[in-house]
Amino acid sequence: MELIARGAEPPEAVQIADARHAFRTMASGGVTLLPLSVSYAIFAHTAMAVERIYALKKRPQTKPNGVIGNWDIFQEVLQVEPRDRDLVRCLTIDHNLPLSVIAPYRADHPWLRTVQFGAINRSTKVGTMDLLMNAGPLHNELARLSLDAAVPLMGSSANISGSGSKFRFEDVQESLREGCDLTMDYGTSRYINDWQMGSTIIELPSWRVLRWGGLFEQQAQIIERQFGVALPARPTSGSWTLV
């Protein structure tokens, strides 16, 4: 296992260099522990590496992965209405907030030409894909590299399933850390929260909330102000995710 230890979130230039190193690791079949702004996450590209993620996380086989994305991937690959584009632009570009969206995707898009069946099968469900957007400079550079090289990157939060998102490198279970080919320590995630939730997940075109993420209340206020849509409040108890 290779460890890159920064101790705290480094300048953007350093994150871009780290992203390029991580991208090479994943493109060649490795599994990488990434310090995203929303939480630590574990990602890969090949089918075999994606299966390793499931084993390390003890993730239920029925739960699909998310995919690293950006505005360009969102526009080109997901099939959405103009109203949906306005929502995603408002949150991720105008307000610079992270967001995951689930929507139908174009299976014939050139971005997916290198993806192995096992990997895409684990990262889609009934014709939809979960795209994570704007989760920090390292994430954004990985998304750019992914699109340019047609190498989709798939994964989920770096935790044993059911144990909540991890916001510090040392809180990621040791067995998971040791099972990765490359790990990165950026100290505490920018959007640490008491709910132990990563990004908010919104389904398109329904605008149904599938996960009340750490920044949900701020995002909900923006959506109501800009679009006149009141999203359901975070549940007061029980699960804050429907996926």
N, C-alpha and C positions, 0 to 999 in steps of 0.2 A: 504493500500500500504506500502510495506517495502522498505526503501531506504538505500543503501550502498554508502556512500559518501567518496570517496578517495581524491577528489579535483584535482588530477593529476594522470597520469598513474603510477601505483604502480609497485614494483618489480615483477618478473615473479612468484615467489612463492606465493605471495598474489593473483595474478590473477588466478593461478591454484585453490587456495582455493575458490575464488569467483565463478569460473566456476563450481565447484562441487556443490556449493549452488544453483546456477542458474539452473543447470541440474536437481537437485531434484525438484525444483519448476516447471519446465516445464514438467518433466516426470509425475508429479502428476496432471497435468491439468492446470497449471498456465501460465500466459503470462509475459514475462520478457523483460525489456528494457536493452539492452546490449551495452557497450562502446567498439565497435570494432575499429581497427586501421583505417578503411576506412570511418567510420561514426558511429553514433549511430544507432542501429537497434532494431527491435522488433520481438521476436521469440517465438514459442510455439511448442507443440508436438501433442496434441489431436485435433480432428476435431472441437470440440466446441471452444477451445482456438484459433484455426486458424480463425474461423469465427469472433471471437472477434477482432482479428487483422484487418480484413477487415472493420469492423464497426468503430473501432477507427481511422483508417487511411482514412476512406471514399474512400477506394481503389476500382477501377472499378472491377466488378466481372470477367471480361475477362482476367485480368492480373494475371498470376500465381506467386506464391512465389518463393524465392530461398531456398536452402537447405544448411545447414552447412556441410562442407566436409573437407577432407584432402587428402593427396597423396594415402593413402590406400583405402579410399572410392572411389576416382577417378579411381584407377586401377581395383577395384573389381566390381564396380557397373556400371560405364559408359562404353559404347561400342565404342571404338575408335581405330584408327590405330596407329602403332608405331610412325609415324611422329607426331601425335597429342600428344602422351606421351612425346616425346622429347621436344615439345614446352612447355607443362605444367611443366615438370621437370626443364627446363631452367629458366622459370620465377619464379616459386614458391620455388624451392629448390636451384638451382645454384645462383640465384640473390635475393632470399628471398623477393619477392614482392607478394602482394595479387593479386588474379585473380578470376574472375567468368567465368565458361565455361558452355555452353549449348550443350548437346549431347544426343544421345539415351541412355536409361538406361535399366538395367536388372530388369524387374518387379518381377522376381522370386528369386531375391537375398535374403538370410536370413536376411540381415540388415533391410529389409522392412516388416518382419513378424509381427511386432507389430503395424504397422501403420494403422490407421483407413481410410476407403475409403474417407471420406470427406476431410481429411487432405492431402492425396496423390493426390486426384483429384484437389485440389487447388494449388498443388506444382509441377505439371507436365503439359505438353502440347504436344499433338500429339506424344506421345512416347518419349519425351525428358525431361530432368531435368536440372535445373540451379544450379550448385554446386559452392558455394563460398569457396575459399581456402586461407589459410595462412593470415588471417586478424588479427593477433596478438596472444599473448600467451593465453589470455582468450578464444578466438575463437578456437585455436588449441586444447586446453584441452577439450572444449566442443565437438569437432569433435571426439577426441579419445574416450571420454565417450559414445558418440552417437553410434559409431561403436561397442564398446565392449558390450553395453547393448541392441543393436538393437532398439534404440529409435531415429529415425530421428527427426531433429529439423528444423522447417520451418518458414520462415518469410521474412521480407524485411526492408528497411530503416525506421527509426523511424521518420516519418513526415506525416503530412496530404498530401495525394497524390497530386503531382503537385507543391509542395512548395519547392522542392530541399532537398538534404541531409543535415542533421544537425550534426555539428561537436562539439557542446557544449551542455551539459546537459540542461542548461537553455534555449537553443534555440528550444528544442523539445516542441511542443505545449503542454500546460498545460493539456488539455483534454486527450491527449494521455498518458502523464505521469501518470495521476491519474487513468487511466483505466487499468494500469498494476498491477500485484500482487507483482512484484519485480522490482525495478529500481536501476541502478548503475551509479554513477557519477565519471568518471575518468578525468574530466577536458576537455581539447581540444584534439580531435582526432589527431593521429599522422600525418595522410595524409590530413589535411584540405586543401582546394583548392578553388580558386575563381569561379570555374565552378559549385560548389555545387554538385559535382558528387562523388559517392562512387567508387566501384571497376569497372575496365574495364571488359566488357563482350565480350567474343569471342565465336562464334559458331563453333562447330566441326562436321564434318571434313572440312568445307568450309573455316575456318579461317576468316569468315566474322565478322567485328566489329559490335556488336549490341549496345554497349554503350562505349563512349569515356570517360573513368574514369579519376580520378584525376592524375593518374600516366601514362596515355596513352602514352605521348610523350617519356618517358623513356623506356617503354615497347616496343614501336614501333622501337626505335633505336636498342634495343637488338635483336629483331626479324629480322630486316634487316641485322644486322651484323652476326648473327649466322645462319640464314636460307635463306638469300637472298630474303626475301619476304618484299615488301614495302606495308605496310598497308595504307589505305586512311587517309589523315590528318583529324584532328578534324574540323568539320564544323565551319566556321567563324561566323555564326549566326544561330539562330533557335535552334532546339533541338539537344542535344548531345547523344540522345538515340533513338534506333529503337524498344525498347521493352517497 
